[in-house]
Amino acid sequence: IPRFLHLMKYLILIVVFNFLATTCDKKEKCEVTLESASWLNWFGGIPNVGGTDYSIKFLSQECEDLKIDSVFIDGKSLKFRVNRTENLWEIAASKSIKNSISNRNQIMSKPSSTKSAPPPKTARIIYSFNNRSSEIIVDRFTQGKDQFRR
């Protein structure tokens, strides 16, 4: 009987360990896959009013607690917003050109010359999942058509 009790303790320990291992493994299984990254320039109708919009889309699997912490485009931190539809995430960020005080009274018109921003080289998306930080690096962007906005 002592040998049987020793064997039962061993089997119970194995069952508990396997349960804990599979439970912990599932929580750490978050997978992120880049779908697309694009950018476009926009112009506001008067000199020095415009900017660049960025859109980065990715799919996630088993990442219910994922949180986007920060977005960097070419090393510069940008404000962003996140739209999520089930497992598809879209991060929208924008960089604006500041207009000067002298431009405030100008009439809106289509600009005769437009300065386009150069294409982005890299983006870093910093995210956290289960108190662990990770990042998505994007180094290929698709250029969208420039937009005129009023």
Backbone bond lengths (Angstrom), bond angles and torsions (degrees), N, CA, C in turn:
res aa  C-N    CA-C-N  psi(-1)  N-CA   C-N-CA  omega(-1)  CA-C   N-CA-C  phi
1 I - - - 1.457 - - 1.528 111.09 -
2 P 1.348 122.15 -40.44 1.466 119.72 178.48 1.534 112.12 -59.18
3 R 1.322 116.40 -36.27 1.458 119.76 179.04 1.533 110.24 -66.42
4 F 1.333 117.03 -38.97 1.454 122.35 178.40 1.537 110.63 -63.55
5 L 1.350 117.76 -42.85 1.463 121.47 178.57 1.529 110.98 -64.12
6 H 1.310 115.72 -39.68 1.464 119.97 178.08 1.532 110.30 -62.87
7 L 1.327 117.10 -42.29 1.462 122.57 178.38 1.531 110.48 -65.03
8 M 1.328 118.95 -40.87 1.464 122.42 179.07 1.532 110.51 -64.41
9 K 1.342 117.98 -42.47 1.465 121.02 177.33 1.523 110.25 -59.77
10 Y 1.323 115.98 -41.59 1.457 121.78 179.71 1.532 110.58 -63.02
11 L 1.342 117.10 -45.46 1.467 120.87 -179.86 1.535 111.39 -65.22
12 I 1.315 117.43 -41.43 1.467 120.87 178.35 1.525 110.04 -63.29
13 L 1.322 116.95 -42.15 1.459 120.85 177.98 1.527 111.08 -60.71
14 I 1.322 117.79 -42.14 1.473 121.75 178.55 1.530 110.39 -63.35
15 V 1.333 117.66 -44.41 1.461 120.99 -179.74 1.533 110.52 -62.62
16 V 1.320 118.21 -45.49 1.468 121.96 179.43 1.528 110.54 -63.28
17 F 1.323 117.45 -44.60 1.464 120.84 179.45 1.532 111.35 -61.67
18 N 1.333 117.62 -44.53 1.475 120.88 178.71 1.523 111.19 -62.89
19 F 1.333 117.14 -40.03 1.464 120.33 178.11 1.523 110.94 -62.38
20 L 1.316 116.89 -47.07 1.463 120.83 179.16 1.523 111.34 -63.79
21 A 1.310 117.20 -41.33 1.471 120.82 -178.86 1.522 111.10 -64.24
22 T 1.329 118.35 -43.43 1.469 119.75 -179.11 1.523 110.95 -72.58
23 T 1.327 118.17 -34.67 1.469 120.88 177.49 1.519 110.56 -65.60
24 C 1.316 118.30 -46.78 1.469 121.72 179.79 1.517 110.71 -66.27
25 D 1.324 116.99 -38.47 1.463 121.29 -178.86 1.519 110.86 -61.69
26 K 1.321 117.98 -41.05 1.464 120.97 -179.11 1.528 110.98 -65.02
27 K 1.319 118.20 -36.75 1.457 121.20 -178.28 1.522 112.05 -70.08
28 E 1.309 118.77 -25.25 1.463 122.54 -177.22 1.523 112.60 -98.46
29 K 1.327 118.36 13.81 1.462 121.76 -170.35 1.522 114.46 -94.44
30 C 1.304 119.11 10.27 1.459 123.32 -177.31 1.532 110.63 -53.76
31 E 1.332 115.99 123.87 1.465 121.56 178.31 1.523 109.06 -119.27
32 V 1.325 115.87 134.80 1.458 122.22 -178.75 1.528 108.02 -123.77
33 T 1.349 116.31 129.51 1.461 121.73 -178.80 1.521 109.78 -127.97
34 L 1.317 117.07 123.52 1.458 121.65 178.92 1.525 110.16 -67.94
35 E 1.333 116.19 130.78 1.463 121.94 177.44 1.525 111.51 -98.56
36 S 1.353 115.97 -49.49 1.465 119.49 -178.89 1.521 109.83 -161.94
37 A 1.319 114.70 158.34 1.462 121.81 174.93 1.526 106.97 -144.13
38 S 1.320 116.38 126.91 1.465 119.80 -178.24 1.523 110.12 -140.44
39 W 1.329 114.71 165.10 1.460 121.83 178.19 1.515 108.71 -149.70
40 L 1.326 115.83 155.71 1.464 121.40 174.38 1.513 108.95 -153.12
41 N 1.323 115.55 152.74 1.465 121.91 175.15 1.519 108.50 -93.21
42 W 1.321 116.44 146.59 1.448 120.77 173.31 1.530 109.20 -131.08
43 F 1.335 114.67 152.32 1.459 121.36 -176.26 1.520 108.68 -129.78
44 G 1.328 116.92 140.83 1.459 121.83 -173.11 1.503 115.87 -96.77
45 G 1.306 120.67 -1.93 1.461 120.88 175.12 1.514 114.47 102.37
46 I 1.320 119.61 -13.64 1.454 122.21 173.46 1.525 107.93 -129.61
47 P 1.316 117.70 157.91 1.460 119.73 -177.28 1.528 112.40 -56.24
48 N 1.286 115.79 143.97 1.464 124.54 176.90 1.534 114.54 63.51
49 V 1.306 117.34 24.25 1.463 121.34 173.38 1.522 107.29 -121.16
50 G 1.301 115.90 116.41 1.454 120.27 -179.65 1.513 110.01 169.93
51 G 1.308 115.12 -165.42 1.453 118.68 179.46 1.515 111.22 171.41
52 T 1.308 114.46 -166.32 1.451 121.84 -179.22 1.521 108.14 -132.76
53 D 1.328 116.00 132.28 1.461 122.21 175.82 1.524 109.17 -105.37
54 Y 1.318 115.61 141.57 1.462 122.26 179.12 1.524 108.74 -123.94
55 S 1.324 116.36 141.74 1.456 122.10 176.51 1.527 108.20 -133.95
56 I 1.328 116.03 124.13 1.460 121.18 178.90 1.521 106.91 -125.89
57 K 1.337 116.48 123.49 1.461 121.59 -178.35 1.526 109.03 -116.85
58 F 1.336 114.77 138.94 1.463 119.12 175.22 1.514 110.40 -147.36
59 L 1.325 114.99 157.08 1.453 122.56 176.86 1.521 108.81 -101.26
60 S 1.329 116.27 146.29 1.464 120.70 176.37 1.523 108.61 -126.96
61 Q 1.315 114.99 147.51 1.459 121.18 175.26 1.514 108.43 -128.55
62 E 1.329 115.31 127.86 1.459 122.80 178.59 1.528 111.68 58.19
63 C 1.345 115.84 46.21 1.472 121.26 -177.49 1.526 110.42 -128.02
64 E 1.299 118.39 49.81 1.460 121.14 -175.95 1.526 113.23 -58.54
65 D 1.331 118.20 -34.91 1.463 121.47 -176.39 1.526 112.91 -97.83
66 L 1.319 118.24 16.34 1.457 121.38 -178.73 1.530 110.00 -67.55
67 K 1.324 116.19 139.79 1.471 121.81 179.96 1.526 108.24 -136.59
68 I 1.334 117.04 131.27 1.459 122.10 176.56 1.530 107.24 -83.04
69 D 1.333 116.07 121.99 1.468 120.81 -176.34 1.524 112.54 -94.64
70 S 1.331 117.80 -43.75 1.464 119.82 -178.99 1.519 110.76 -158.73
71 V 1.339 114.21 158.87 1.471 122.44 -179.58 1.522 107.45 -130.29
72 F 1.326 115.65 127.61 1.461 122.35 177.20 1.526 108.62 -121.14
73 I 1.318 116.29 129.71 1.466 121.71 173.11 1.519 106.24 -115.69
74 D 1.322 116.65 120.46 1.467 122.88 -176.97 1.529 111.59 48.92
75 G 1.320 115.63 41.87 1.465 121.52 176.07 1.513 115.76 84.00
76 K 1.326 118.12 -5.80 1.467 120.89 -178.40 1.526 109.97 -102.45
77 S 1.325 116.20 127.83 1.459 121.51 178.39 1.528 109.82 -71.69
78 L 1.333 116.50 130.51 1.461 121.38 -179.99 1.517 110.70 -120.72
79 K 1.330 115.68 149.90 1.460 120.08 170.39 1.523 106.86 -69.42
80 F 1.328 115.68 148.52 1.463 119.55 -176.05 1.518 109.90 -148.77
81 R 1.323 114.75 164.96 1.462 120.71 171.00 1.533 107.02 -134.01
82 V 1.309 114.71 153.26 1.454 120.82 -176.35 1.521 109.25 -119.46
83 N 1.317 116.23 129.10 1.465 122.44 172.21 1.524 106.45 -113.57
84 R 1.321 115.70 128.19 1.467 119.14 -178.73 1.513 109.49 -126.70
85 T 1.334 115.52 130.79 1.450 122.91 173.31 1.520 106.59 -125.48
86 E 1.319 116.09 103.39 1.465 123.21 -174.91 1.528 109.81 53.34
87 N 1.332 118.27 -111.77 1.464 120.81 -176.44 1.526 113.75 -96.37
88 L 1.335 118.02 0.18 1.462 121.45 179.70 1.528 109.29 -98.47
89 W 1.310 115.80 123.95 1.463 123.02 179.62 1.517 108.56 -111.44
90 E 1.336 117.30 138.03 1.461 121.00 171.55 1.523 108.43 -125.91
91 I 1.318 114.62 125.62 1.459 120.95 176.47 1.522 106.62 -104.92
92 A 1.320 116.04 122.94 1.462 121.96 178.45 1.525 107.90 -113.15
93 A 1.321 115.43 124.77 1.471 121.09 178.52 1.518 107.89 -131.65
94 S 1.318 116.46 156.22 1.457 120.61 -177.93 1.523 110.12 -144.08
95 K 1.312 114.47 144.57 1.461 121.71 175.06 1.522 106.21 -123.09
96 S 1.332 117.93 121.62 1.468 122.21 -176.41 1.512 111.24 -105.61
97 I 1.346 114.20 151.90 1.461 121.17 170.74 1.518 106.20 -89.13
98 K 1.291 118.08 129.86 1.475 121.99 178.76 1.523 109.13 -76.28
99 N 1.334 115.65 134.04 1.463 117.86 176.79 1.521 109.37 -91.74
100 S 1.310 116.39 148.00 1.465 120.52 -179.14 1.526 109.75 -83.97
101 I 1.326 117.01 163.15 1.466 122.91 -178.20 1.529 110.76 -60.92
102 S 1.332 117.46 -34.85 1.468 120.01 -177.29 1.525 112.30 -67.51
103 N 1.324 118.62 -16.97 1.464 120.99 -179.10 1.523 113.65 -86.29
104 R 1.322 118.37 -6.50 1.467 120.65 -172.55 1.521 113.40 -64.40
105 N 1.325 118.30 -31.97 1.464 120.58 -175.88 1.526 113.28 -97.93
106 Q 1.323 117.35 9.15 1.456 119.35 179.90 1.525 110.84 -78.51
107 I 1.320 114.88 150.67 1.461 121.44 -179.85 1.528 108.95 -78.13
108 M 1.354 115.37 140.17 1.462 120.05 178.19 1.522 109.41 -68.35
109 S 1.293 116.45 127.66 1.457 121.22 175.74 1.516 107.41 -154.65
110 K 1.312 115.49 162.02 1.455 118.88 178.33 1.526 107.91 -69.78
111 P 1.331 117.78 127.57 1.462 119.23 -177.00 1.521 111.82 -65.24
112 S 1.348 115.83 140.13 1.458 119.57 -179.81 1.527 110.76 -76.75
113 S 1.314 117.53 -33.86 1.459 119.77 175.55 1.526 107.84 -127.30
114 T 1.293 115.29 134.19 1.459 119.68 -178.04 1.515 109.17 -120.86
115 K 1.316 115.11 134.25 1.453 120.26 176.36 1.519 107.68 -96.16
116 S 1.305 116.04 115.78 1.451 119.96 178.17 1.514 109.47 -90.06
117 A 1.311 115.41 139.35 1.461 120.03 174.89 1.526 108.53 -72.39
118 P 1.319 117.68 147.78 1.458 119.44 177.56 1.531 110.21 -69.27
119 P 1.321 116.71 158.62 1.463 118.82 179.84 1.530 110.90 -63.86
120 P 1.330 117.17 146.36 1.463 119.27 178.15 1.525 110.46 -68.63
121 K 1.325 115.61 145.57 1.464 120.30 178.62 1.519 111.29 -90.95
122 T 1.337 116.91 -46.61 1.467 120.09 179.91 1.529 110.75 -145.78
123 A 1.299 113.68 153.44 1.463 121.34 171.84 1.524 106.93 -129.74
124 R 1.327 115.18 142.62 1.470 121.14 174.27 1.521 107.51 -122.46
125 I 1.310 115.78 122.44 1.456 121.91 175.80 1.525 106.18 -106.78
126 I 1.320 117.16 114.92 1.458 121.95 178.88 1.528 107.18 -95.66
127 Y 1.332 116.34 125.01 1.460 120.13 178.88 1.517 110.19 -133.49
128 S 1.329 115.26 160.61 1.457 119.80 177.61 1.522 109.33 -126.62
129 F 1.329 114.22 148.08 1.454 122.57 179.64 1.523 107.32 -148.82
130 N 1.321 116.43 123.40 1.472 121.53 -178.09 1.529 111.47 52.16
131 N 1.317 116.39 46.91 1.472 123.23 177.80 1.530 113.45 61.95
132 R 1.311 117.67 20.84 1.460 121.83 175.02 1.522 107.98 -119.68
133 S 1.320 115.89 134.31 1.460 121.20 -177.93 1.530 110.01 -96.03
134 S 1.323 115.38 143.50 1.461 121.16 176.56 1.528 107.52 -148.77
135 E 1.321 116.94 179.66 1.462 119.28 -178.61 1.513 111.38 -146.74
136 I 1.329 113.51 156.81 1.459 122.74 172.26 1.519 105.37 -112.90
137 I 1.315 117.10 128.15 1.462 122.04 176.20 1.532 108.11 -105.44
138 V 1.322 115.68 128.63 1.462 121.62 179.30 1.521 107.59 -117.83
139 D 1.330 117.16 125.40 1.462 119.71 179.59 1.529 113.32 -126.60
140 R 1.329 116.73 8.83 1.469 120.71 175.90 1.517 109.16 -134.54
141 F 1.310 115.42 124.35 1.455 121.99 -179.51 1.519 109.37 -122.79
142 T 1.324 115.67 149.09 1.457 122.71 172.83 1.521 107.40 -101.93
143 Q 1.331 116.83 132.97 1.458 119.81 -179.03 1.516 110.16 -86.57
144 G 1.333 115.58 128.49 1.457 121.07 174.13 1.520 110.21 -87.95
145 K 1.313 116.50 172.71 1.451 121.97 -179.51 1.530 109.27 -76.31
146 D 1.360 116.25 132.97 1.456 120.95 177.68 1.534 110.32 -56.66
147 Q 1.342 116.13 147.03 1.471 121.09 -177.10 1.512 111.09 -122.16
148 F 1.317 115.23 144.98 1.472 122.87 172.54 1.515 106.18 -104.50
149 R 1.332 117.30 124.16 1.464 121.44 -178.59 1.525 109.80 -121.75
150 R 1.304 115.45 145.53 1.470 120.82 175.61 1.487 110.69 -107.12
